[in-house]
Amino acid sequence: MARILSILVGLFFTVALAWSFGKGAYTQITEPPAATAEHEFHLHPKELHLASDGPFGKFDKQQLQRGFQIYKEVCSACHSLSHVAFRDLAALGYSEGQVKAIAAGFQVPGVDPTTGEANTRPGLPTDYFPKPFANDTAARAANNNAIPPDLSLMTKARHEGGPYVYSLLTGFQAQPAALLKEFPDAKTPDGLHYNPYFANLNLAMAPPLTADGQVEYSPGNPKPTVDQMAKDVSAFLVWTAEPKLEKRNQTGLAVVLFLIFATVLGYMSYRNIWAGKKH
Ligand code: HEC
């Protein structure tokens, strides 16, 4: 009796599952979900190979310095880097004096010691990168109602962060005719810019890197083409998001080696303990 009952219950669930699957598949075929421009024209990030990729990855300090230069001369006009202090830049190979000079080149919020009024003063190595706008209202007012996000953790906040930033910076283009033909309502609104790597295809940032040689690299570095500058600043933002990456890779490697050693040791002692017994 119990056996028949359990077969019936099993049968009931099987039929219910098959039915709902069939129904779902049928609606999917007869009434497919409406296509959207985002779904059809959004692109996956391009490939970008950085020295810091992979379990043995190490930062290319020369490239990070170039990337920092791009951030400083271009992106810092709109984007903050709140989680990075000037003294952290020592990790890119800058000397103490250079870090001091870089910090002093930025104005950070301060207090007038005589009056107690808020003012600004040149940065110190212990200061963090200052925000470019006084507040969100000012940021919106200057950027077509969008707030430029903080870039410190951007490459962690987006899927495939490094390649994403690189693709975004090099991905600005005219809206494809095919898109407008298929979705006449999806025209890029005034003040926004078409970029297939951005999730909703139109973003409020104008292309920040527009001309080869926009930034001047010191001798011994590659030519500052738009592509090269985009790569370098992406590498820099991979560093800001995870400055301890090399240390983490090293620790991981040491742990894996230790675990392999411990496994071999464990197996040998197992053989030793059971050596006299018949298997
Ligand atoms: C003139 C101001 C301005 C400059 C200069 C600028 N940006 Fe932006 N950026 C913006 C604004 C505004 C947004 C927000 C766009 C939106 O949400 O539509 C943004 C968004 C971004 C995003 C986030 C995209 C996302 O997925 O949310 C990244 C990454 C970015 N900028 C990188 C950079 C880099 C790197 C530079 C320097 C090479 C730079 N930006 C220079 C204004 C600027």
Boltz pocket constraint, residues with backbone or C-beta under 6 A from the ligand:
constraints:
  - pocket:
      binder: B
      contacts: [[A, 70], [A, 71], [A, 74], [A, 75], [A, 76], [A, 77], [A, 78], [A, 79], [A, 142], [A, 143], [A, 146], [A, 147], [A, 148], [A, 149], [A, 154], [A, 158], [A, 165], [A, 168], [A, 169], [A, 198], [A, 202], [A, 203], [A, 204], [A, 205], [A, 206], [A, 208], [A, 209], [A, 233]]
      max_distance: 6.0
